[in-house]
Amino acid sequence: MKETKILIIEDNKRLLDELRDMSIFEGMRVFTAESGQEGIDKAKENPPDLILCDIMMPGKDGFEVFDEIKNLNSLRDIPFIFLTALASEENRRKGMIRGADDYITKPFKIDLLIKSIKSRLYKEEKRKQSNDSVFHKFIETANAPIFGIDNKGLVNEWNQTSEKITGFKKEDVLGKDLVQTYITKDYQKQVKEVLDNALKGEETANYEFPLFTKDGQRVMVLLNSSTRRNAEGEIVGVLGVGQDISEMDKLRTQSESVAKELRQFIETANAPIFGIDNKGRVNEWNQTSENITGFRKEDVLGQNLVETYITEDYRGAVKKVLDNALKGQETANYEFPLFTKDGQRVMVLLNSSTRRNAEGEIVGVLGVGQDISEMDKLRTQSESVAKELRQFIETANAPIFGIDNKGRVNEWNQTSEKITGFKKEDVLGKDLVQTYITQDYQKQVKEVLDNALKGQET
């Protein structure tokens, strides 16, 4: 049974000794203080179950002691009885208004003191029992899983929600070692460390760990561990208040799996893929980017993409495309050149996508490209051939003309100008047959040209 502790604060040593030796205190632990400050210090060091305190004392008087005691969370509920020679109604009212449990004047009747002490201790015990009942009811009916262990790690609390999410009934769990019995093996060491720390007074917040269910499944719990103390302030166990985050854990696992697959796709894609942060520094550079440029990922990461790897004549334009993507304005099919390690130029067809974090904030750009260097060479060659052909047409010794599918002139070379006298700018867009062919030949020439427009050349 718990020992009752009484603190008597009294500067009159003779009265202090008499009070300490009273038969009412038999079986109780009585400790004394001869000044207000000494009484406060002893109450902090070893919280009593009841305080008897004189008012008129040197240094801090009884009212000051009362005020300081009641301002301390650990001591504020302790029953407090003033014991004093100040019998005036004003002083009595002053003590009771403050919230004292009783006010007994000297000289006092022993039976009155006994009655007051027993009454206050009884009321305090009932208050504690009521608080314990409310506390246990809260634990039992809480929507969160709540469990408790003693200082040996054995379960002594297991609420209804703990039963629901694990399938284990309270009667099956109480007295069992929590870590050894209900924690998955790969987490036993870490969970034991968290609980051992709480048993030393070092509490932990938001620690994730898995519990076994009765059917062998795993339930992920987000734990806050609180140290449990008895009335003497001694650590007697741990109370764990959790949150079932199994669904969130599944979503997170799926998200991590998708992220892993995406990273694998980026890394092994046949297309060059690169990424930059919101400062324009490279933070993605896949294998194909390495292959077509010759720059290894470790050499590129952290470098400014535009300043380091884009040809000077394209830097302004490429920077604008990337800056726009950092504002959420994405660009498709933009051609730009990258430098290779050996100084060559690789043409890339780029699609730029804005990258956002979980909060939707823009954090960078992902560029998915296509190496169009060969196509660019063919296009350059084609443009060169077309240029040569145009030059040939223009300078040929024979008259050369062209019409579109409506019969309007769209080619008229220098020799055509010479033999007809019509300048190109006068002829272009005119109907060839109606304007420049003699009337008796118009029908035949039109037929030849119409056949050519059908693919029947003459």
Residue pairs with C-beta under 8 A, 6 or more apart in sequence:
2 231
3 28
3 29
4 27
4 28
4 29
4 49
4 50
4 121
5 28
5 29
5 30
5 31
5 46
5 47
5 48
5 49
5 50
6 25
6 28
6 29
6 30
6 31
6 48
6 49
6 50
6 51
6 52
6 117
7 31
7 32
7 33
7 39
7 42
7 43
7 48
7 50
7 51
7 52
8 16
8 19
8 20
8 30
8 31
8 32
8 33
8 51
8 52
8 53
9 32
9 33
9 34
9 35
9 36
9 38
9 39
9 51
9 52
9 53
9 54
9 57
9 62
9 65
10 16
10 19
10 32
10 33
10 34
10 52
10 53
10 54
10 57
10 83
11 34
11 35
11 54
11 56
11 57
11 58
12 54
13 34
15 106
16 32
16 34
19 25
19 52
20 30
20 32
22 110
24 110
24 113
24 114
24 117
31 42
31 46
31 48
33 39
33 41
33 42
35 57
35 58
35 59
35 60
36 53
36 57
36 59
36 60
36 61
36 62
36 64
36 65
37 59
37 60
39 51
39 53
39 65
40 60
40 65
40 68
40 69
43 51
43 69
43 75
43 78
44 72
44 74
44 75
46 232
47 74
47 75
47 78
47 231
47 232
47 233
48 78
49 78
49 79
49 121
49 124
49 231
50 78
50 79
50 80
50 81
50 117
50 120
50 121
50 124
51 69
51 78
51 79
51 80
51 81
52 81
52 83
52 117
53 62
53 65
53 66
53 80
53 81
53 82
53 83
54 62
54 82
54 83
54 84
55 61
55 62
55 63
55 82
55 84
55 86
55 91
55 95
56 62
56 84
56 85
56 86
60 68
62 82
62 84
62 95
63 94
63 95
63 98
66 80
66 82
66 95
66 98
66 99
66 100
67 98
69 75
69 76
69 78
69 80
70 76
70 80
70 98
70 99
74 233
77 124
77 127
78 124
79 101
79 120
79 121
79 123
79 124
80 99
80 100
80 101
81 100
81 101
81 102
81 103
81 104
81 116
81 117
81 120
82 95
82 100
82 102
82 103
82 104
83 104
83 106
83 108
83 113
84 91
84 103
84 104
84 105
84 106
85 105
85 106
86 92
86 105
87 105
91 103
92 103
92 105
95 103
96 103
101 116
101 120
102 116
102 120
104 112
104 113
104 116
139 146
139 148
139 157
139 159
139 239
140 159
140 160
141 159
141 160
142 159
142 161
142 241
143 161
144 161
144 241
144 242
144 243
144 244
145 159
145 161
145 162
145 165
145 166
145 221
145 242
145 243
145 244
146 157
146 159
146 161
146 162
146 239
146 240
146 241
146 242
147 155
147 157
147 158
147 159
147 162
147 178
147 239
147 240
147 242
148 155
148 156
148 157
148 158
148 228
148 237
148 238
148 239
148 240
149 155
149 156
149 157
149 178
149 195
149 237
149 238
149 240
150 156
150 236
150 237
151 199
151 235
151 236
151 237
153 177
153 178
153 179
153 192
153 195
154 175
154 176
154 177
154 178
155 173
155 174
155 175
155 176
155 177
155 178
156 174
156 175
156 237
157 239
158 168
158 170
158 173
158 174
159 170
161 244
162 168
162 170
162 173
163 169
163 170
165 211
165 213
165 219
165 244
165 246
166 182
166 211
166 212
166 213
166 214
166 219
167 213
167 214
167 215
168 182
168 213
168 214
173 182
176 182
178 195
179 188
179 191
179 192
179 195
180 188
181 212
182 211
182 212
183 191
183 209
183 210
183 211
183 212
184 210
184 212
184 218
187 209
187 210
190 209
191 209
194 204
194 207
194 209
194 223
194 225
195 225
195 238
195 240
197 203
197 204
197 225
198 204
198 225
198 226
198 227
198 238
199 227
199 235
199 237
199 238
200 235
201 227
201 235
203 224
203 225
203 226
203 227
204 223
204 224
204 225
205 224
206 222
206 223
206 224
207 222
207 223
207 224
207 225
208 220
208 221
208 222
208 223
208 245
208 249
209 220
209 221
209 223
210 218
210 219
210 220
210 221
211 218
211 219
211 221
212 218
212 219
213 219
218 246
219 244
219 246
220 244
220 245
220 246
220 248
220 249
221 242
221 243
221 244
221 245
222 242
222 243
222 245
223 240
223 241
223 242
224 240
224 241
224 242
225 238
225 239
225 240
226 238
226 239
226 240
226 241
227 235
227 238
228 235
228 236
228 237
228 238
228 239
229 235
229 236
230 236
266 273
266 284
266 286
267 286
267 287
268 286
268 287
269 286
269 288
269 368
270 288
271 288
271 368
271 369
271 370
271 371
272 286
272 288
272 289
272 292
272 293
272 348
272 369
272 370
272 371
273 284
273 286
273 288
273 289
273 366
273 367
273 368
273 369
274 282
274 284
274 285
274 286
274 289
274 305
274 366
274 367
274 369
275 282
275 283
275 284
275 285
275 355
275 364
275 365
275 366
275 367
276 282
276 283
276 284
276 305
276 322
276 364
276 365
276 367
277 283
277 363
277 364
278 326
278 362
278 363
278 364
280 304
280 305
280 306
280 319
280 322
281 302
281 303
281 304
281 305
282 300
282 301
282 302
282 303
282 304
282 305
283 301
283 302
283 364
284 366
285 295
285 297
285 300
285 301
286 297
288 371
289 295
289 297
289 300
290 296
290 297
292 338
292 340
292 346
292 371
292 373
293 309
293 338
293 339
293 340
293 341
293 346
294 340
294 341
294 342
295 309
295 340
295 341
300 309
303 309
305 322
306 315
306 318
306 319
306 322
307 315
308 339
309 338
309 339
310 318
310 336
310 337
310 338
310 339
311 337
311 338
311 339
311 345
314 336
314 337
317 336
318 336
321 331
321 334
321 336
321 350
321 352
322 352
322 365
322 367
324 330
324 331
324 352
325 331
325 352
325 353
325 354
325 365
326 354
326 362
326 364
326 365
327 362
328 354
328 362
330 351
330 352
330 353
330 354
331 350
331 351
331 352
332 351
333 349
333 350
333 351
334 349
334 350
334 351
334 352
335 347
335 348
335 349
335 350
335 372
335 376
336 347
336 348
336 350
337 345
337 346
337 347
337 348
338 345
338 346
338 348
339 345
339 346
340 346
345 373
346 371
346 373
347 371
347 372
347 373
347 375
347 376
348 369
348 370
348 371
348 372
349 369
349 370
349 372
350 367
350 368
350 369
351 367
351 368
351 369
352 365
352 366
352 367
353 365
353 366
353 367
353 368
354 362
354 365
355 362
355 363
355 364
355 365
355 366
356 362
356 363
357 363
393 400
393 411
393 413
394 413
394 414
395 413
395 414
396 413
396 415
397 415
398 415
399 413
399 415
399 416
399 419
399 420
400 411
400 413
400 415
400 416
401 409
401 411
401 412
401 413
401 416
401 427
401 432
402 409
402 410
402 411
402 412
403 409
403 410
403 411
403 432
403 449
404 410
405 453
406 431
407 431
407 432
407 433
407 446
407 449
408 429
408 430
408 431
408 432
409 427
409 428
409 429
409 430
409 431
409 432
410 428
410 429
412 422
412 424
412 427
412 428
413 424
416 422
416 424
416 427
417 423
417 424
420 436
422 436
427 436
430 436
432 449
433 442
433 445
433 446
433 449
434 442
437 445
448 458
451 457
451 458
452 458
